[in-house]
Amino acid sequence: NTVSAVQRALSDRIRGLVFGAALGDAVGLSTEFLSCAQVDTYYTVDHIFHPRAEVHPDFHRINFPAGDWTDDTDQLVLVLQTLLENEGRYDGAIFAEKISSWKNHGFPGLGDESGAGLGRTTLTVLNHKEFRTRPQFAAADVWERGGRTMAANGAVMRTAIAGVPFFWDAAAVKRNTIDFCLATHADPRCVASCLVVSECVRRLLLLQVDGSDGSTSLAKRAEFGIAGVPANGLDAMYADELCHHARATTLEDLSVDEPGKIGYTFKCMGCGLWAMRKAATAMSTMNDPTVDGDNQAKTAISSNVVIQDILQELVRAGGDADTNGTVAGALLGAMFGFEALPWTNELPYGGWLEAWIQKLLFMCRLPVCAGGGVR
């Protein structure tokens, strides 16, 4: 069958989402858990962060091979694998089995001995006696026993991929997103932040179908239907807080390295929307009809630079930089596509990741090969 330009564009955006997440994750590892002041101490002002760049050699960072991603991307892949096994829909038993096996063994094909880097909330839920059979019950029980205060970023970091299957169906994306979140994170703030990210992905993919202009409209679409989120159990105080983080114009507004709060789910979500908004602003001139030359080629070159600049700024801010980078990278990848991403040849397990992406594209009945080819 003839493959349309829309199908090729969708494949490129979905591949961009997954690789973008891995790239943001790998780059963010350089400053994960560091304050902005520590980043300035350990890295020179002209240091260029990229997956295989030299990192501050502390005990945390030396455990990762050069260019490797962390548990953030691993868990996104676990969500992807679950979707593959259940025709694009959440299945609690499948996901619980996969993430439990990963906790104990990692991905053996990548040389893992166990799943490294699990956050406290996720680890506590996975160790709950009911998790394998009733993951959402286990997550809710942990949240209740913790005083209903835990709102960590362990669900939002993996949620972008939930916006891919059935992206034309808002209700289906919403259901998948909520279910994957509730499997480990019961707080309504976690659910709300996951919905924001997956809805952004859904709308970014829809842009490829409806022919809307991306760079001009995306700045507005980054604030999609936030007013509807409180209906999912978010009280007025947290709804206002969500809007504050979603509409932040600077990383300072998000306080990404705030002591004791770097893993707050709204901060991570806010970083993703900040990255989208910043990219949309930077790319707005590409729609200027007075600009001469090959606009498509110039857009690819310019978006590559824009993505690099945004990730540099985000990573240099410190905090939970790998998780913030994962969400920002996923949204930027969905926004611009794989062909616009920098550093894709620096991921040591990129071929393994590509194999899973091709399975997802095949399930979605989209062109499988990178570069618009068809297999």
C-alpha positions as CSV (number, residue, x, y, z in Angstrom):
1,N,0.0,0.0,0.0
2,T,1.1,3.6,-0.6
3,V,2.3,5.2,2.5
4,S,1.1,8.8,3.0
5,A,3.1,11.8,4.2
6,V,0.8,11.8,7.3
7,Q,1.7,8.2,8.2
8,R,5.4,8.9,7.8
9,A,5.1,12.0,9.9
10,L,3.3,10.1,12.7
11,S,6.0,7.4,12.6
12,D,8.7,10.1,12.9
13,R,7.0,11.8,15.8
14,I,6.4,8.5,17.7
15,R,10.0,7.4,17.2
16,G,11.0,10.9,18.2
17,L,9.0,10.7,21.4
18,V,10.8,7.5,22.6
19,F,14.3,8.5,21.5
20,G,13.7,12.0,22.9
21,A,12.8,10.5,26.3
22,A,15.9,8.4,26.3
23,L,18.2,11.3,25.2
24,G,16.8,13.6,27.8
25,D,17.2,10.9,30.4
26,A,20.8,10.1,29.5
27,V,21.8,13.8,29.3
28,G,20.0,14.6,32.6
29,L,22.0,11.9,34.5
30,S,24.9,14.3,34.4
31,T,23.3,16.5,37.0
32,E,20.7,14.3,38.7
33,F,20.3,15.1,42.4
34,L,22.6,18.1,42.2
35,S,21.7,21.6,43.1
36,C,22.2,24.4,40.6
37,A,25.2,25.6,42.7
38,Q,26.7,22.1,42.7
39,V,26.3,21.9,38.9
40,D,28.2,25.1,38.5
41,T,30.9,23.7,40.8
42,Y,31.3,20.4,39.1
43,Y,30.9,21.5,35.5
44,T,32.6,24.4,33.7
45,V,30.4,27.1,32.3
46,D,31.2,26.0,28.7
47,H,30.6,22.3,29.4
48,I,28.3,20.8,26.8
49,F,26.0,18.2,28.2
50,H,25.3,15.3,25.9
51,P,24.9,11.5,26.4
52,R,28.5,10.6,26.2
53,A,30.0,13.7,27.8
54,E,32.2,13.4,30.8
55,V,30.2,13.4,34.1
56,H,31.0,14.3,37.7
57,P,32.5,10.9,38.8
58,D,30.5,10.3,42.0
59,F,29.2,7.0,43.2
60,H,25.8,7.5,41.5
61,R,27.0,8.4,38.0
62,I,29.9,6.0,37.7
63,N,27.5,3.0,37.8
64,F,26.1,3.9,34.4
65,P,27.9,3.1,31.1
66,A,28.6,6.2,29.0
67,G,25.5,7.3,27.2
68,D,23.1,5.1,29.1
69,W,19.6,6.1,30.2
70,T,18.2,5.4,33.7
71,D,15.1,3.8,35.1
72,D,12.9,6.5,33.7
73,T,13.3,5.3,30.1
74,D,13.3,1.7,31.3
75,Q,9.8,2.2,32.8
76,L,8.5,4.0,29.7
77,V,9.6,0.9,27.7
78,L,7.7,-1.3,30.2
79,V,4.6,0.7,29.5
80,L,5.2,0.3,25.8
81,Q,5.7,-3.5,26.2
82,T,2.5,-3.7,28.1
83,L,0.6,-1.8,25.4
84,L,2.0,-4.2,22.8
85,E,0.8,-7.3,24.6
86,N,-2.8,-6.0,25.1
87,E,-3.5,-4.3,21.7
88,G,-2.7,-0.8,22.9
89,R,-4.5,-0.9,26.3
90,Y,-3.5,-1.1,29.9
91,D,-3.5,-4.5,31.6
92,G,-2.7,-4.4,35.3
93,A,-1.6,-8.0,35.5
94,I,0.8,-7.7,32.6
95,F,2.2,-4.4,33.8
96,A,2.7,-5.6,37.3
97,E,4.5,-8.7,36.1
98,K,6.7,-6.7,33.8
99,I,7.8,-4.1,36.3
100,S,8.3,-6.6,39.1
101,S,10.5,-8.7,36.9
102,W,12.4,-5.6,35.8
103,K,12.9,-4.6,39.4
104,N,14.6,-7.9,40.1
105,H,16.4,-8.5,36.9
106,G,16.4,-5.3,34.8
107,F,16.7,-5.9,31.1
108,P,19.1,-8.9,30.9
109,G,19.6,-8.3,27.2
110,L,21.2,-5.0,28.1
111,G,23.5,-6.5,30.7
112,D,21.4,-5.4,33.7
113,E,21.4,-7.3,36.9
114,S,18.4,-5.5,38.4
115,G,16.3,-2.4,37.9
116,A,18.4,0.5,39.2
117,G,17.2,3.8,40.4
118,L,13.7,3.1,41.5
119,G,12.0,5.9,43.4
120,R,10.9,5.4,47.0
121,T,7.2,5.5,46.2
122,T,7.4,3.0,43.3
123,L,9.7,0.7,45.2
124,T,7.3,0.7,48.2
125,V,4.4,-0.1,46.0
126,L,6.2,-2.9,44.1
127,N,7.1,-4.5,47.5
128,H,3.5,-4.5,48.6
129,K,2.2,-8.0,49.1
130,E,-0.8,-7.3,46.8
131,F,1.0,-5.6,44.0
132,R,1.3,-8.5,41.5
133,T,-2.4,-9.3,41.7
134,R,-3.9,-5.9,42.5
135,P,-1.4,-3.1,41.6
136,Q,-3.9,-0.2,41.9
137,F,-5.1,-1.4,45.3
138,A,-1.5,-1.7,46.5
139,A,-0.6,1.8,45.3
140,A,-3.7,3.2,47.0
141,D,-2.9,1.4,50.2
142,V,0.7,2.8,50.2
143,W,-0.6,6.3,49.6
144,E,-3.2,6.0,52.4
145,R,-0.7,4.7,54.9
146,G,1.7,7.5,53.9
147,G,-0.9,10.1,54.9
148,R,-2.0,10.9,51.3
149,T,1.0,13.1,50.9
150,M,3.2,11.2,48.3
151,A,3.1,12.9,44.9
152,A,6.3,11.8,43.3
153,N,7.2,11.9,39.6
154,G,7.6,8.2,39.1
155,A,4.5,7.9,37.0
156,V,4.7,11.1,35.0
157,M,8.2,10.2,33.8
158,R,6.9,7.1,31.9
159,T,3.5,8.4,30.8
160,A,4.2,10.1,27.5
161,I,3.9,6.8,25.6
162,A,0.4,6.4,26.8
163,G,-0.6,9.2,24.5
164,V,0.3,7.2,21.4
165,P,-2.2,4.3,21.0
166,F,-5.7,5.7,20.1
167,F,-4.4,9.2,20.0
168,W,-7.5,10.2,18.0
169,D,-9.6,9.1,20.9
170,A,-9.3,11.4,23.9
171,A,-11.3,9.0,26.2
172,A,-9.1,6.0,25.4
173,V,-5.9,8.0,26.0
174,K,-7.3,9.3,29.3
175,R,-8.2,5.8,30.5
176,N,-4.8,4.3,29.7
177,T,-3.0,7.2,31.3
178,I,-5.0,7.1,34.5
179,D,-4.7,3.3,34.8
180,F,-0.9,3.2,34.3
181,C,-0.5,6.0,36.8
182,L,-2.7,4.4,39.5
183,A,-0.7,1.2,39.2
184,T,2.0,2.8,41.3
185,H,0.9,6.4,42.2
186,A,-2.5,7.0,43.7
187,D,-2.2,10.8,44.4
188,P,-4.6,12.9,42.3
189,R,-1.7,15.2,41.5
190,C,0.2,12.3,39.9
191,V,-2.9,11.5,37.8
192,A,-3.4,15.1,36.8
193,S,0.3,15.6,35.8
194,C,0.2,12.3,33.8
195,L,-3.0,13.5,32.0
196,V,-1.3,16.8,31.0
197,V,1.7,15.1,29.5
198,S,-0.3,12.3,27.6
199,E,-2.8,14.9,26.3
200,C,0.1,17.0,25.0
201,V,1.4,13.9,23.1
202,R,-2.1,13.1,21.8
203,R,-2.5,16.6,20.4
204,L,1.0,16.7,19.0
205,L,0.2,13.6,17.0
206,L,-3.2,15.0,15.9
207,L,-1.3,18.0,14.5
208,Q,0.2,15.7,11.9
209,V,-3.3,14.5,10.9
210,D,-5.3,17.7,10.8
211,G,-2.6,19.8,9.1
212,S,-2.5,22.5,11.7
213,D,0.6,24.6,12.0
214,G,2.8,23.4,14.8
215,S,5.2,26.1,15.9
216,T,2.6,28.9,16.2
217,S,-0.2,27.0,17.8
218,L,1.8,24.8,20.2
219,A,2.6,27.6,22.6
220,K,-1.1,27.8,23.3
221,R,-1.7,24.1,23.1
222,A,0.9,23.6,25.9
223,E,-1.9,24.9,28.2
224,F,-4.4,22.4,26.7
225,G,-7.5,21.7,28.8
226,I,-6.0,22.2,32.3
227,A,-9.3,23.6,33.5
228,G,-10.8,20.1,33.1
229,V,-8.2,18.3,35.2
230,P,-9.8,19.1,38.6
231,A,-12.7,16.9,37.7
232,N,-10.3,14.0,38.2
233,G,-10.2,14.6,41.9
234,L,-7.9,17.6,42.2
235,D,-9.0,20.1,44.8
236,A,-8.9,23.8,44.2
237,M,-5.6,24.4,45.9
238,Y,-3.8,21.8,43.9
239,A,-5.6,22.9,40.7
240,D,-4.1,26.3,41.1
241,E,-0.7,24.8,41.8
242,L,-0.9,22.7,38.7
243,C,-1.7,25.8,36.6
244,H,1.2,27.6,38.2
245,H,3.7,24.8,37.2
246,A,2.1,24.3,33.8
247,R,2.4,28.0,32.9
248,A,5.9,28.6,34.2
249,T,7.9,30.7,31.8
250,T,11.3,30.1,33.5
251,L,13.0,27.2,35.3
252,E,13.3,29.5,38.3
253,D,9.5,29.6,38.5
254,L,9.6,25.8,38.9
255,S,12.4,25.7,41.5
256,V,13.6,22.5,40.0
257,D,16.4,22.0,42.6
258,E,14.3,22.9,45.6
259,P,15.7,20.9,48.6
260,G,13.5,18.0,49.5
261,K,11.1,18.5,46.6
262,I,13.0,17.8,43.4
263,G,10.9,14.8,42.7
264,Y,7.5,16.5,42.9
265,T,5.3,15.4,40.0
266,F,4.2,19.0,39.1
267,K,7.8,20.1,38.7
268,C,8.5,17.4,36.2
269,M,5.3,18.1,34.3
270,G,6.1,21.8,34.3
271,C,9.6,21.2,32.8
272,G,8.0,19.4,29.9
273,L,5.5,22.2,29.2
274,W,8.2,24.8,29.7
275,A,10.3,23.0,27.1
276,M,7.4,22.8,24.6
277,R,6.6,26.5,25.1
278,K,10.3,27.5,24.7
279,A,10.7,25.5,21.6
280,A,7.5,26.9,20.1
281,T,8.7,30.4,20.7
282,A,12.2,29.7,19.2
283,M,10.7,28.1,16.1
284,S,8.0,30.6,15.4
285,T,10.2,32.5,12.8
286,M,10.3,29.3,10.7
287,N,6.7,30.0,9.6
288,D,7.6,33.5,8.3
289,P,6.8,33.4,4.5
290,T,9.4,36.0,3.9
291,V,12.3,33.7,5.0
292,D,14.1,32.4,1.9
293,G,15.5,28.9,1.3
294,D,14.4,25.3,1.9
295,N,12.1,25.7,5.0
296,Q,12.0,22.0,5.6
297,A,15.7,21.6,5.8
298,K,16.1,24.8,7.8
299,T,13.5,23.6,10.3
300,A,15.3,20.3,10.8
301,I,18.6,22.1,11.4
302,S,17.1,24.8,13.6
303,S,15.0,22.4,15.7
304,N,18.0,20.2,16.3
305,V,19.8,23.3,17.8
306,V,16.7,24.4,19.7
307,I,16.4,20.9,21.3
308,Q,20.1,21.0,22.3
309,D,19.8,24.4,23.8
310,I,16.7,23.6,25.8
311,L,18.2,20.4,27.2
312,Q,21.4,22.2,28.1
313,E,19.4,24.8,30.1
314,L,17.2,22.2,31.8
315,V,20.1,19.9,32.8
316,R,22.2,22.8,34.1
317,A,19.4,23.7,36.5
318,G,20.0,20.4,38.4
319,G,17.4,18.7,40.6
320,D,15.8,15.5,39.3
321,A,17.4,16.3,35.9
322,D,17.1,12.9,34.3
323,T,13.4,12.7,35.0
324,N,12.8,16.3,33.9
325,G,14.8,15.6,30.8
326,T,12.9,12.4,30.1
327,V,9.5,14.2,30.0
328,A,10.9,17.3,28.2
329,G,12.7,15.1,25.7
330,A,9.6,13.0,25.0
331,L,7.5,16.1,24.3
332,L,10.2,17.7,22.1
333,G,10.6,14.5,20.2
334,A,6.9,14.2,19.6
335,M,6.8,17.9,18.6
336,F,9.7,17.8,16.1
337,G,10.2,14.1,15.3
338,F,13.2,11.8,15.3
339,E,14.9,13.4,12.4
340,A,15.3,16.6,14.4
341,L,16.9,15.0,17.5
342,P,20.6,15.5,18.4
343,W,22.9,12.8,19.6
344,T,20.9,9.7,18.6
345,N,24.1,7.9,17.7
346,E,25.4,8.3,21.2
347,L,22.9,5.9,22.9
348,P,24.7,2.6,23.3
349,Y,21.4,0.7,23.3
350,G,19.7,2.7,20.6
351,G,19.3,-0.4,18.4
352,W,17.5,-2.3,21.2
353,L,15.2,0.7,21.7
354,E,14.5,1.0,18.0
355,A,13.4,-2.6,17.9
356,W,10.6,-1.9,20.4
357,I,9.6,1.3,18.6
358,Q,9.2,-0.7,15.4
359,K,6.9,-3.2,17.2
360,L,4.8,-0.2,18.4
361,L,4.7,1.3,14.9
362,F,3.7,-2.1,13.4
363,M,0.8,-2.3,16.0
364,C,-0.3,1.2,15.0
365,R,-0.1,0.2,11.3
366,L,2.4,2.9,10.6
367,P,5.6,2.8,8.5
368,V,8.3,1.0,10.5
369,C,11.6,2.0,9.1
370,A,13.3,5.3,10.1
371,G,13.7,7.9,7.5
372,G,10.2,7.3,6.0
373,G,11.0,3.8,4.7
374,V,8.6,1.0,4.8
375,R,9.3,-2.6,5.7
